Amino acid sequence: MPDVKLEIQMLHDRVMLRVSPEEGERRSSGGIVIPATAQVARRLAWGDVVGAGTSVRHVKVGDRVLFNPEDPLEVEVQGQAYLVMRERDLHAVATERTEHGTGLYL
């Protein structure tokens, strides 16, 4: 039987995220270099939405979202790791629209 590829459709209020790769070392606003190995307590992470269920209302595929990396479940699809979580566990959506934002930009 040939290798059949199946499309993944998220259900209900679930979203599937591709985690943004760690940039390695980063620089604080004061200019201090923070190595990639430094542990930061409860740091939130950015990811890209690659799938959204039918009940998801505030994000869509392609959005960049902020989430707690300790909350979601991890799944591997064709060798690529993704995270699955509920929409309500997302903290923010990065968007080019400025109607209701914080005035901060990535």
N, C-alpha and C positions, 0 to 999 in steps of 0.2 A: 504494500500500500504506500503511495507517495506521501511525503511529508506535507500534511495539511496545516496551513496557518489559520488560526482563529482570531477574530477581532475581539478585543476586550471592551465590554461596555460596563461602566460603573453603575451601581444600583443606588437608589434612594438619595441620601445626602452625603455619599462618599466621594472623595476626590483622590486622584492618583497624582503623585508628585515625583518629578525627577529632581534630585537634590543637586544644588549647585556645588561644583567641586570647590574644595577649600582652597583659598588663595595662598595658603602657606603662611609665611610671616606677614604681619600687618603692622601698620604704623598708627600710633595714637594721635589724637589731635594736637598733643604737645610735642610730637616728633619722636617719641620713644618707640623703638622697634620691639614688637612683641613676637617671639618665635612661635612657629606653628605648633610646637610641642607644649606650649603653655596652656594649662587648664584654666578655663574661665567658668566660674560657677553659673549654671543656668543661662547659658547663652542661646538666644534664638537663632534660627537659621533661615536662609532664603531658599526657595525652590520654585520650579516651574510646573504649572498645572498641565498634565498631559491627558487627563480624563476627568470627567465630571458626571455625576449621576443626574437623574431626571429631577430630583428635588433640590438640587443645588441652585441657589438664587443669586448669590453675590459674586461668584467667580466663574470664569469660563476658561476653556482650553487656551493656553498661551499666556495667561496671567502669571505674574511673579508674586509669590505670597510669602509671608513671614509666619513661621510656626515653631513650636517647641520640638526639637529633634528627639526628645525622650518619650514623647507621646505616641507616635504612629507605629504601625506595623509595617514590616518590610517584606517585599515580595520580589522575586527575581523572574524576569521575562526575557528569554533569549540572551542570557548572560548579563543583562543590564538590571541594576537594582533600582527599585521604585519604592515609594512609601505610600501607604493607604491610610487615610484618616477621615474623620467627619468634618464637614464644612465649619461647624461651630468651634472646632479646635484651631482654626486659623486665626491669627492675630491681626493681619493687615494684608492689603493688596496694593502693590505698586502699580500705578497707572499714570498715563500722560494727562488724564483729565484733571482739572484743578478746581472743580466745583465744590467739593467737600473735603479736601485734603488738609494736611497739617502744614503745608508750605515747605516741607522738607523734600529733598530730591535725592535719588540714588546717583 
